[in-house]
Amino acid sequence: MRVLITGATGFIGRALVPRLQRDGHSIVAWVRNESRARSLLGADVDLVPAMRGHAALVDALAGADAVVNLAGEALIGKRWTPERRRVLAESRVGVTTDLVRAIAAATPRPRVLVSGSAVGWYGDRGDELLTETSKPGGDFLAHLCRDWENAARAADVSDVRVVLLRTGVVLGRNGGALAQMLPPFKLGAGGPIGNGRQYLPWIHLHDLVSAVAVIIADERYRGPVNGVAPEEATSRTFAAALGRALHRPAILPTPAFALRALFGEAATVLLASQRVAPAVLTGLGFTFAFPTLDAALADIVGGGSIAIGPRTPAGPQARNSTAENGAAAETAARYELRTTTVVDAPLAETFAFFSRAENLGLITPAAMQFSLTRAAQPITQGAQMEYRMRVGPATIRWRSRIAVWEPGRRFVDVQEVGPYRVWWHEHAFRADGARTVMEDRVLYAPPLGALGRIANRLFVVPALTSIFKYRGDVIRLRFGAA
């Protein structure tokens, strides 16, 4: 299918794109910032800038088989002032209304619209078991979700199958709710929110995007679908599970009055209780990869095998490659990173994906604000790439050069301008039947001279671990778990 996505550069959208590509779908993204979207979504996504207006959207929809609507400003983080309520409504109800009007004007029309919603539709319901047939709540968020869903339901009159995806707390690496939760929990200062008894419906990011992939293809799905995992959790049991995953205590509560003082009515997102069951997903046989909270958190907090330690002696290939760069990385590098990934795709496809500079942003955490500024095409030995990225509080410029280029076997990039004193990265590939084994080896030396050892332990190792684990997540989404 050809799938048009709104909100493709968001936390869920960036995971959905490679997941749908794995099933062979082609992707069109309706975006506000074309250059940022290209950096984040990779080379194989067609972009339709929103600034081109209604007619361009209609044209894009006429060529689409399915639409996934994920647009919407973050609900938490700011007080719900009248202006903020207007922004929340416009980014959901307004965008969805415009999208449905464009669908009605398209010829031919997409066959299915999967439109985002939230479990906030149910309001604060204590320990009442909630399914897709339960009545809506009566607070601001419930009314917002109801208006949002009604705007999407209008596509029904255009003979479009409409699915309303009511998501819970989406758990994933480098974004979403866990991005705010992890820092205090890692310090042993985390715990339940409020009294801890409120139900907190959750779902692993990979399960959510897999559900979307199933929904667009399976015509049995229609109307509301709860995007939550089957295992129930309260705020207290969630905090305990996250503490177990991190091997940290998780007993310090965040008082409800403090959240209300900070966020006002917006604190209801954190304090409301919604005991939501995925009745439609389970009833139609959807298989959750992460049905339990412990499994989900273990995958997100752990996941991947990245070894970083003092440099070990390298073989002649490394010496030859670094010599071509005119730098003695073999002797100057202080540390070494190694990781092996089994990719569920043939060698030619895997090498082609990882050797395209445009895909670097797709496999880089969004918080790093990666932006490719220049790259030689096609990539060959000696080609240079320039990009910008955020490292901590600073935006840095990086220029690398391809020192070794052996198509289908390996390539090596070396830093010419950037934050490291030495950076030498070998990407090696070998076939394993229909799969590919990809081995990364990085030799590097951090900046700051004698302080580099401290910087490496406190900042560099955690950052590199996060980057390579995120890349592993994208590989699983794009090619499947091997």
C-alpha positions in Angstrom: 0.0 0.0 0.0 0.9 3.7 -0.3 0.3 5.2 3.2 0.1 8.9 4.0 1.1 9.8 7.6 0.5 13.0 9.5 2.7 13.5 12.5 5.4 11.3 10.9 8.3 13.1 12.6 6.9 12.6 16.1 7.7 9.9 18.6 5.2 7.3 17.3 5.5 8.4 13.6 9.3 7.9 13.5 8.7 4.3 14.6 5.7 3.7 12.3 7.6 4.7 9.1 10.2 1.8 9.2 7.6 -0.6 10.6 5.4 0.0 7.6 8.3 -0.1 5.2 9.1 -3.6 6.5 5.8 -4.8 5.2 6.6 -3.3 1.8 4.4 -0.2 2.1 5.6 3.1 0.5 5.3 6.2 2.7 4.1 9.7 2.1 4.5 12.2 5.0 2.5 15.5 5.3 5.0 17.7 7.1 5.5 21.2 8.3 9.3 21.4 8.0 10.5 19.6 4.9 14.3 19.7 5.6 13.8 18.5 9.2 11.5 15.7 8.0 14.0 14.6 5.4 16.7 14.4 8.1 14.5 12.4 10.5 12.7 10.0 8.1 15.4 8.9 5.7 15.7 8.6 2.0 12.7 6.5 1.1 9.8 8.7 2.2 8.0 11.1 -0.1 7.3 14.4 1.6 4.4 16.8 1.1 5.0 20.1 2.8 1.9 21.5 4.5 2.8 25.0 3.2 1.7 23.8 -0.3 -1.8 23.9 0.9 -5.1 22.0 0.5 -4.6 21.1 -3.2 -1.3 19.4 -2.6 -2.8 17.4 0.2 -5.7 16.3 -2.0 -3.3 15.2 -4.7 -1.3 13.2 -2.2 -4.4 11.5 -0.8 -5.6 10.6 -4.3 -2.5 8.4 -4.6 -2.8 6.9 -1.1 -4.4 3.6 -0.1 -4.4 4.4 3.6 -4.0 7.3 6.0 -2.6 7.4 9.5 -3.3 10.6 11.4 -0.9 11.1 14.3 -0.9 14.9 14.5 -1.3 16.6 17.9 0.6 18.8 20.3 1.8 17.3 23.6 -0.9 17.2 26.3 1.5 17.5 29.3 4.2 20.0 30.0 2.2 23.2 30.0 -0.8 24.5 31.9 -4.1 24.3 30.1 -4.7 28.0 29.7 -7.4 29.1 27.3 -4.7 29.7 24.6 -3.2 26.3 25.3 -6.6 24.6 25.0 -7.1 26.3 21.6 -3.7 24.9 20.5 -4.5 21.4 21.7 -7.8 21.5 19.9 -6.5 23.0 16.7 -3.6 20.5 16.4 -6.1 17.6 16.8 -9.6 18.5 15.8 -8.6 21.2 13.3 -5.9 19.1 11.6 -8.2 16.1 11.4 -11.1 18.2 10.0 -8.8 19.5 7.3 -7.6 16.0 6.5 -11.1 14.6 6.2 -12.1 17.4 3.9 -9.1 16.6 1.7 -10.0 12.9 1.7 -13.5 13.8 0.6 -12.1 15.8 -2.3 -9.6 13.1 -3.4 -10.3 10.9 -6.4 -9.8 8.0 -5.8 -10.0 8.1 -2.0 -8.0 6.1 0.5 -9.7 3.0 1.7 -8.9 3.4 5.4 -8.2 6.2 7.9 -6.5 5.3 11.2 -6.9 8.4 13.4 -5.1 8.9 16.7 -7.1 9.4 19.9 -6.3 8.7 23.6 -7.6 6.8 26.6 -8.4 10.2 28.0 -11.7 9.7 26.1 -12.9 7.7 29.1 -12.1 10.3 31.7 -11.2 9.5 35.4 -13.1 6.2 36.0 -11.4 4.7 39.1 -11.3 0.8 38.9 -14.1 0.5 36.4 -13.1 -1.9 33.6 -13.2 0.0 30.3 -13.5 -1.4 26.8 -14.2 0.3 23.4 -18.0 0.2 24.2 -17.7 2.1 27.4 -19.2 5.6 27.7 -17.0 8.7 27.4 -15.9 10.9 30.4 -16.9 14.5 31.1 -13.7 16.4 31.7 -11.8 18.6 29.2 -9.6 15.8 27.9 -12.5 13.5 27.3 -14.4 16.3 25.4 -11.2 17.0 23.4 -10.9 13.3 22.4 -14.6 13.1 21.6 -14.4 16.1 19.3 -11.2 14.6 17.8 -12.9 11.3 17.1 -16.0 12.9 15.7 -13.9 14.9 13.2 -12.3 11.6 12.0 -15.7 9.8 11.9 -16.8 12.3 9.2 -14.8 10.3 6.7 -17.3 7.5 7.0 -19.6 9.4 4.6 -16.9 9.1 2.0 -16.9 5.3 2.2 -13.6 5.3 4.1 -13.1 2.7 6.9 -12.4 4.7 10.0 -10.4 3.3 13.0 -10.0 5.4 16.1 -6.8 4.4 18.0 -7.2 5.3 21.7 -3.6 5.0 22.9 -2.4 4.8 26.5 1.1 5.7 27.7 3.4 4.7 24.9 6.7 3.3 26.2 9.8 3.4 24.0 13.5 4.4 23.9 14.6 8.1 23.5 11.2 9.7 23.8 7.6 9.6 25.1 6.7 9.4 28.7 9.8 7.4 29.7 12.1 10.2 28.6 10.8 12.3 31.5 10.5 9.4 34.0 14.0 7.9 33.6 16.3 10.6 35.1 14.8 10.6 38.6 14.3 6.8 38.5 18.0 6.2 37.5 19.0 8.3 40.6 16.8 6.2 42.8 14.5 9.1 43.4 11.5 7.8 41.4 8.2 6.4 42.6 4.4 6.4 42.2 2.5 9.5 41.2 -0.2 10.7 43.6 -1.6 7.9 45.8 -0.3 5.3 43.3 -3.7 3.6 43.0 -4.8 5.0 39.7 -4.6 2.7 36.7 -2.1 3.6 34.0 -2.8 1.9 30.7 0.4 1.4 28.7 1.8 -0.1 25.5 5.2 -0.8 24.0 5.9 1.5 21.0 6.7 -1.5 18.8 3.4 -3.2 19.7 1.5 0.0 18.9 3.1 0.5 15.4 2.6 -3.2 14.7 -1.0 -2.8 15.6 -1.3 0.1 13.1 0.3 -2.1 10.5 -2.3 -4.8 11.1 -5.2 -2.4 11.3 -4.6 -0.8 7.9 -4.5 -4.2 6.2 -7.3 -6.0 8.1 -10.8 -4.8 7.2 -12.3 -6.3 10.4 -11.0 -3.3 12.3 -13.5 -0.4 12.4 -14.3 2.2 15.0 -12.6 2.6 18.3 -9.6 0.4 19.2 -7.8 0.7 22.5 -4.1 0.9 21.9 -3.0 -0.6 25.3 -1.3 -3.8 26.5 -3.3 -6.6 28.1 -1.5 -6.4 31.4 -3.0 -3.9 33.8 -0.8 -1.6 35.9 -1.3 1.1 38.5 1.0 4.0 39.0 2.5 2.1 42.0 3.0 -1.2 40.2 4.4 0.7 37.2 7.0 2.5 39.4 8.0 -0.8 41.0 8.5 -2.4 37.6 10.6 0.5 36.3 12.7 0.3 39.5 13.2 -3.4 39.0 14.3 -2.8 35.4 16.8 -0.2 36.5 17.8 -2.0 39.7 16.9 1.1 41.7 14.5 1.7 44.6 11.2 3.3 43.4 9.5 4.4 46.6 9.5 8.2 46.6 6.0 9.4 45.5 5.3 12.6 43.6 2.5 14.3 45.6 -0.7 15.1 43.6 -0.8 18.6 45.1 2.6 19.3 43.6 1.6 18.2 40.2 -1.6 20.3 40.3 0.4 23.3 41.5 2.8 22.9 38.6 0.4 21.9 35.8 -3.0 22.9 37.0 -5.8 20.9 35.3 -3.2 19.3 32.9 -2.2 17.2 35.9 -5.3 15.0 35.3 -3.3 13.3 32.5 -1.0 11.9 35.2 -3.6 11.5 38.0 -6.7 10.2 36.3 -7.4 6.4 36.6 -8.3 4.5 33.4 -8.5 0.7 33.7 -8.6 0.1 29.9 -8.6 -3.3 28.2 -7.6 -3.9 24.6 -10.8 -5.8 23.9 -10.8 -5.3 20.1 -7.1 -6.1 19.6 -7.3 -9.3 21.6 -10.7 -10.3 20.2 -9.3 -10.1 16.7 -6.2 -12.1 17.5 -3.5 -9.4 17.6 -0.3 -10.8 19.1 1.6 -8.6 21.5 5.3 -8.9 21.5 5.4 -7.3 24.9 2.3 -8.3 26.8 3.8 -7.7 30.2 5.2 -4.6 31.7 8.4 -6.3 33.0 9.1 -7.5 29.4 8.5 -4.1 27.9 10.7 -2.2 30.3 13.4 -4.8 30.2 13.5 -4.4 26.4 13.5 -0.6 26.5 15.9 0.0 29.5 18.1 -2.8 28.5 18.1 -4.2 25.0 21.1 -4.6 22.7 24.6 -5.6 23.4 27.1 -2.8 23.1 30.6 -3.4 24.5 32.7 -0.2 25.2 36.1 -0.4 26.9 39.8 0.4 26.6 41.1 -0.1 23.1 42.4 -3.5 22.2 45.1 -4.0 19.5 43.6 -3.8 16.0 44.4 -5.9 13.0 46.1 -4.7 9.8 42.8 -3.6 8.3 42.3 -1.0 10.9 45.9 0.2 10.6 45.6 0.4 6.8 42.4 2.3 7.0 43.6 4.8 9.5 46.8 5.3 7.5 44.7 6.3 4.5 43.1 9.0 6.7 46.6 10.3 7.6 45.9 9.8 11.3 47.3 7.2 13.7 44.0 6.1 15.1 45.5 2.7 15.9 47.7 4.2 18.5 45.9 7.5 19.4 42.5 5.9 20.1 41.9 5.3 23.8 38.6 3.4 23.6 36.8 0.8 21.5 33.2 0.1 20.8 32.0 -3.2 19.4 28.5 -4.4 18.6 27.0 -7.2 16.4 23.6 -7.0 14.9 21.8 -9.8 13.0 19.5 -8.2 10.4 16.6 -10.1 9.0 17.3 -9.1 5.5 19.6 -10.1 2.6 23.1 -8.7 2.5 22.5 -6.5 -0.6 19.4 -4.8 1.0 21.1 -4.3 4.3 24.3 -2.8 2.9 22.3 -0.5 0.6 20.3 0.9 3.6 23.3 1.6 5.9 25.5 3.0 3.1 23.0 5.8 2.3 23.9 9.0 4.1 20.2 10.1 4.0 19.3 7.3 6.4 21.7 8.5 9.1 18.9 10.7 10.6 16.4 7.8 10.7 18.8 5.8 12.9 19.8 8.7 15.2 17.7 9.7 18.3 15.5 12.7 17.6 16.9 14.5 20.6 20.2 14.9 18.9 18.5 17.0 16.2 20.6 15.4 13.4 20.7 17.4 10.2 22.7 16.3 7.1 24.1 19.4 5.4 26.2 17.9 2.6 26.9 14.4 1.3 28.5 13.2 -1.9 26.2 11.0 -4.1 26.8 8.2 -4.7 29.0 7.3 -1.7 32.4 6.1 -2.8 35.9 6.0 -1.3 37.0 9.5 -0.4 33.4 10.9 -0.3 32.8 13.4 2.4 29.6 14.0 4.6 28.8 17.0 6.7 26.1 17.2 9.3 25.1 19.0 12.5 23.8 17.4 15.7 23.2 18.3 19.3 25.5 16.9 21.9 24.4 17.9 25.4 23.7 21.6 25.4 25.7 22.4 22.2 25.2 22.0 18.5 28.3 20.6 16.9 29.5 20.3 13.3 30.8 17.0 12.1 32.6 16.2 8.8 33.5 12.6 8.0 35.2 10.9 5.1 34.8 7.4 3.7 38.3 6.0 4.1 37.4 2.5 2.9 34.6 1.5 0.6 34.2 -2.2 -0.3 30.6 -2.6 -1.5 28.8 -5.5 0.0 31.6 -6.1 2.5 32.5 -3.1 4.6 33.1 0.6 4.7 34.9 2.9 7.1 34.2 6.5 8.0 36.6 8.7 9.8 36.1 12.1 11.5 37.8 15.0 9.9 36.0 17.7 11.9 34.0 17.0 15.1 34.0 16.6 18.8 36.4 13.6 19.1 40.2 13.7 19.0 40.0 10.4 17.1 36.9 8.7 15.5 37.3 5.6 13.2 34.1 3.6 12.5 34.2 0.3 10.6 30.9 -1.2 9.4 31.4 -4.8 8.3 28.7 -7.0 6.7 28.5 -10.7 5.9 25.7 -13.0 4.7 24.2 -15.6 7.0 21.8 -17.3 4.7 18.9 -14.9 4.0 20.1 -12.7 6.9 23.0 -10.3 7.4 25.4 -10.1 10.3 26.5 -6.5 10.7 29.5 -5.8 13.0 30.4 -2.3 14.1 33.8 -1.4 15.5 34.6 2.1 16.6 38.0 3.4 17.8 37.8 6.8 19.4 39.4 9.2 21.8 37.3 11.8 23.6 38.2 15.4 23.9 39.5 17.3 27.0 42.8 15.6 27.3 43.4 14.2 30.8 39.7 14.9 31.7 38.7 12.7 28.8 38.5 9.6 31.0 36.0 11.3 33.2 34.1 12.7 30.2 34.1 9.2 28.6 32.6 7.5 31.7 30.0 10.2 32.5 28.9 11.3 29.1 30.4 9.6 26.1 29.7 5.9 27.0 26.1 6.6 28.0 25.6 8.7 24.8 27.1 6.1 22.5 25.2 3.3 24.2 21.9 5.2 23.7 22.7 5.9 20.0 23.5 2.3 19.1 20.6 0.9 21.1 18.3 3.3 19.3 19.8 2.2 16.0 19.1 -1.4 17.0 15.4 -0.5 17.6 15.1 1.0 14.1 16.7 -2.1 12.6 14.1 -4.3 14.4 11.3 -2.1 13.1 12.6 -1.8 9.6 13.8 -5.4 9.0 12.2 -7.4 11.8 13.7 -9.2 14.7 16.3 -11.8 13.7 
